[in-house]
Amino acid sequence: MEKTYLNSEPDLLLLVSQGDEAAFARLFYTYHQRLGAFVFQLTGSITMAEEIVQEVFIRIWEKREKLSQVHHFHPYLYMVAKNYTFSFLKKLGRELEHKQQWELTLSASTDNPYEESTDACFRRIIDQAVAELPAQRQKVYLLSRDEGLRQAEIAERMAISRETVKKHMVLALRAIRSYALTHPESNLLFFFLLLK
């Protein structure tokens, strides 16, 4: 049975506050474009505006019980959107500032000829991990990574099955990852790469 909605916004808000998803959808479609234009004026980014509008409506839905007490939804919605947008932009600004500080720190450390580059440090850690692999696993890994051979070519060259090659690669990568995670400098380097 299809629900009929009264034209009154307070009635619509009451239905939404009671968990009526169709009423919420109607509320969303009534306001999302106008709210998007408002948020775009604050951010200057269509992508950011779309993301913020989605988040604002998610918050409205999560706190829908409060809607029965809202008498003027339009100003309420815009206030929620403005507050969320400003906090979003502040967070984005802080993240950008942290990223720039890390990049400056990283570039300052690479200017020092006595310090190891990020790539060289990664390579050193990986080389150490590979050196600890059993001989056949090590050979499979090196043929794949250093010589660029496919699994079938490695299997043919080593006279083993493709499944054995695949198993050695999986175990080699798992061992290398495990080794890297036990070295704090590699964890910090992974973090640097995530910031880039």
MOSUL-V117621 format. One record per pair of residues at least 12 apart in sequence whose ideal C-beta (glycine too) atoms are under 7 Angstrom apart, sorted by the first residue. I is the first residue (numbers start at 0). GAP is how many residues later the second one is. D is the distance in Angstrom with one decimal. If there is no record, write none. Layout:
I|GAP|D  I|GAP|D
This chain:
2|19|6.1  4|18|6.5  4|21|6.4  8|64|5.6  11|14|6.5  11|15|6.1  12|54|4.4  12|55|6.5  12|57|5.8  12|60|5.9  13|54|5.3  15|48|5.4  15|51|5.3  16|47|5.1  16|48|5.6  16|50|4.1  16|51|4.1  18|45|6.8  23|37|5.9  27|29|5.5  30|46|6.0  31|21|5.6  31|25|7.0  34|18|5.3  34|21|6.9  34|42|6.4  34|46|5.6  35|13|5.1  35|14|6.5  35|17|4.9  37|40|6.3  37|43|6.5  38|13|4.9  38|14|5.9  38|42|5.8  38|46|5.6  41|43|4.9  42|42|6.4  42|46|6.8  51|29|6.9  51|32|6.1  51|33|5.5  51|36|5.9  54|29|6.3  55|24|5.7  55|25|4.8  55|28|5.4  58|21|6.6  59|20|6.9  98|96|5.0  101|90|6.4  101|93|5.2  105|86|5.9  117|71|5.6  117|74|6.5  120|64|6.3  120|68|5.9  121|67|6.1  124|55|5.5  124|58|5.7  124|61|4.8  125|50|6.1  128|46|6.5  128|47|4.3  128|50|3.6  128|51|6.5  129|46|6.7  131|47|6.7  132|39|5.7  132|42|6.0  135|32|6.5  136|31|4.6  136|34|6.0  136|35|4.9  138|19|6.8  139|14|5.8  139|25|5.6  139|28|4.0  139|29|6.1  139|32|6.6  140|28|6.7  140|31|4.2  142|14|6.8  143|25|6.2  150|14|4.7  150|15|6.0
